[in-house]
Amino acid sequence: MKMANAVVRGFTRVGNNLFVLQLEPQAQPRFRAGQYIEVAFPRPGENWLNRHYSIASPPNAPLLQLYVSGGDDDVAEVWPKLGEPLWIAGEGLGLLSIDAINPERLPVMVSTGTGIAPFLSMLRSKPPARAVLLHGVRHRADLTFSEELSTLPGLRYIPVTSREPAPDGGISGHVQDALASLGLSPESSELLLCGNPQMIRDIAVRLAQFTLHYDRYW
Ligand SMILES: Cc1cc2nc3c(=O)[nH]c(=O)nc-3n(C[C@H](O)[C@H](O)[C@H](O)COP(=O)(O)OP(=O)(O)OC[C@H]3O[C@@H](n4cnc5c(N)ncnc54)[C@H](O)[C@@H]3O)c2cc1C
């Protein structure tokens, strides 16, 4: 049986059913930037809920940051509140890592929605000398980390909005089309993809000549 081993220390609503959570673990889980972790908590009168979440904070940060959207659940309703306990696994999972990229090539990170989380962990822990990050969302208000990302040296941050015009420096439309419009070459860049499975399938078909690394969220 799972026993609570972490406490919710931060619970900030940043959009419609979209939250940044800070968890304080009893013991630091072992993970590499880019990995996800199993999280579980009790729901009143029901079985524990078990889910996977990418870790947005860098390894060794005292608090574990998650970027959570509910899918079909209301996060504010379902998740433990500030000061309440939950369980997190002791080790991260998954192979998404910037170290998998050929060091001669430009890492190009492509995310939708909460799929930006593993790239935040990578950029916050060991920022590469140069990288591109596309973040695809519907509305500008969902570009939660834009201030932090716009100032990272070496990073070309491209916000992409599909339901309203993009902010300055961004691209309006879908992230797949935005990526294709950059004119990247498979000889000099590699793609890291995270989030919506349809985005990942589209890119795998349209840019089949590129080396791809990815995590699907559902
Ligand atoms: C490897 C991995 C890492 C993940 N990391 C995160 C993360 O960092 N943050 C996060 O919020 N979720 C993440 N997820 C998704 C999360 O684990 C759950 O899938 C989600 O909370 C909904 O779960 P569900 O069982 O209700 O239904 P699911 O069957 O998982 O999803 C039901 C529907 O909800 C929608 N949906 C699910 N997840 C999301 C999402 N994140 N954003 C928008 N729509 C969604 C989709 O339309 C999907 O068809 C991750 C999943 C995997 C497999």
The ligand as a MOL file (V3000), in Angstrom:
LIG
                    3D

  0  0  0     0  0            999 V3000
M  V30 BEGIN CTAB
M  V30 COUNTS 53 58 0 0 0
M  V30 BEGIN ATOM
M  V30 1 C 4.4340 10.2800 -19.5370 0
M  V30 2 C 3.2970 11.1840 -19.1390 0
M  V30 3 C 3.5660 12.4250 -18.5700 0
M  V30 4 C 2.5050 13.2760 -18.2310 0
M  V30 5 N 2.7750 14.5030 -17.7090 0
M  V30 6 C 1.7660 15.3620 -17.4470 0
M  V30 7 C 2.0320 16.6890 -16.9610 0
M  V30 8 O 3.1860 17.0850 -16.7470 0
M  V30 9 N 0.9630 17.4930 -16.7220 0
M  V30 10 C -0.3280 17.0940 -16.9500 0
M  V30 11 O -1.2580 17.8670 -16.7260 0
M  V30 12 N -0.6020 15.8450 -17.4180 0
M  V30 13 C 0.4040 14.9870 -17.6590 0
M  V30 14 N 0.1140 13.7320 -18.1300 0
M  V30 15 C -1.3130 13.3590 -18.2790 0
M  V30 16 C -1.8730 12.8640 -16.9490 0
M  V30 17 O -1.0990 11.8070 -16.4420 0
M  V30 18 C -3.3170 12.3120 -17.1260 0
M  V30 19 O -3.4070 11.6360 -18.3300 0
M  V30 20 C -4.3340 13.4350 -17.1380 0
M  V30 21 O -4.3320 14.0100 -15.8390 0
M  V30 22 C -5.7630 12.9100 -17.4300 0
M  V30 23 O -5.8860 11.6260 -16.9600 0
M  V30 24 P -7.1990 10.7310 -17.2040 0
M  V30 25 O -6.9230 9.3840 -16.5930 0
M  V30 26 O -8.4070 11.4990 -16.7500 0
M  V30 27 O -7.4120 10.5110 -18.6760 0
M  V30 28 P -6.4980 10.2980 -19.9290 0
M  V30 29 O -7.0590 9.1130 -20.6380 0
M  V30 30 O -5.0240 10.2890 -19.6170 0
M  V30 31 O -6.8930 11.6220 -20.7140 0
M  V30 32 C -8.2770 11.9060 -21.0440 0
M  V30 33 C -8.3420 13.1180 -21.9400 0
M  V30 34 O -7.9370 14.2460 -21.1900 0
M  V30 35 C -7.1950 15.1300 -22.0250 0
M  V30 36 N -5.8910 15.3490 -21.3710 0
M  V30 37 C -5.1680 14.4610 -20.6310 0
M  V30 38 N -4.0530 15.0390 -20.1550 0
M  V30 39 C -4.0730 16.3200 -20.5660 0
M  V30 40 C -3.2090 17.4270 -20.3980 0
M  V30 41 N -2.0710 17.3450 -19.6800 0
M  V30 42 N -3.5610 18.6010 -20.9860 0
M  V30 43 C -4.7070 18.7170 -21.7090 0
M  V30 44 N -5.5570 17.6910 -21.9230 0
M  V30 45 C -5.2520 16.5200 -21.3600 0
M  V30 46 C -7.1080 14.4820 -23.3700 0
M  V30 47 O -8.1160 15.0260 -24.2120 0
M  V30 48 C -7.3900 13.0310 -23.1150 0
M  V30 49 O -7.9720 12.3810 -24.2070 0
M  V30 50 C 1.1610 12.8660 -18.4560 0
M  V30 51 C 0.9100 11.5850 -18.9830 0
M  V30 52 C 1.9560 10.7670 -19.3250 0
M  V30 53 C 1.6330 9.4240 -19.9200 0
M  V30 END ATOM
M  V30 BEGIN BOND
M  V30 1 1 1 2
M  V30 2 1 2 3
M  V30 3 2 2 52
M  V30 4 2 3 4
M  V30 5 1 4 5
M  V30 6 1 4 50
M  V30 7 2 5 6
M  V30 8 1 6 7
M  V30 9 1 6 13
M  V30 10 2 7 8
M  V30 11 1 7 9
M  V30 12 1 9 10
M  V30 13 2 10 11
M  V30 14 1 10 12
M  V30 15 2 12 13
M  V30 16 1 13 14
M  V30 17 1 14 15
M  V30 18 1 14 50
M  V30 19 1 15 16
M  V30 20 1 16 17
M  V30 21 1 16 18
M  V30 22 1 18 19
M  V30 23 1 18 20
M  V30 24 1 20 21
M  V30 25 1 20 22
M  V30 26 1 22 23
M  V30 27 1 23 24
M  V30 28 2 24 25
M  V30 29 1 24 26
M  V30 30 1 24 27
M  V30 31 1 27 28
M  V30 32 2 28 29
M  V30 33 1 28 30
M  V30 34 1 28 31
M  V30 35 1 31 32
M  V30 36 1 32 33
M  V30 37 1 33 34
M  V30 38 1 33 48
M  V30 39 1 34 35
M  V30 40 1 35 36
M  V30 41 1 35 46
M  V30 42 1 36 37
M  V30 43 1 36 45
M  V30 44 2 37 38
M  V30 45 1 38 39
M  V30 46 1 39 40
M  V30 47 2 39 45
M  V30 48 1 40 41
M  V30 49 2 40 42
M  V30 50 1 42 43
M  V30 51 2 43 44
M  V30 52 1 44 45
M  V30 53 1 46 47
M  V30 54 1 46 48
M  V30 55 1 48 49
M  V30 56 2 50 51
M  V30 57 1 51 52
M  V30 58 1 52 53
M  V30 END BOND
M  V30 END CTAB
M  END
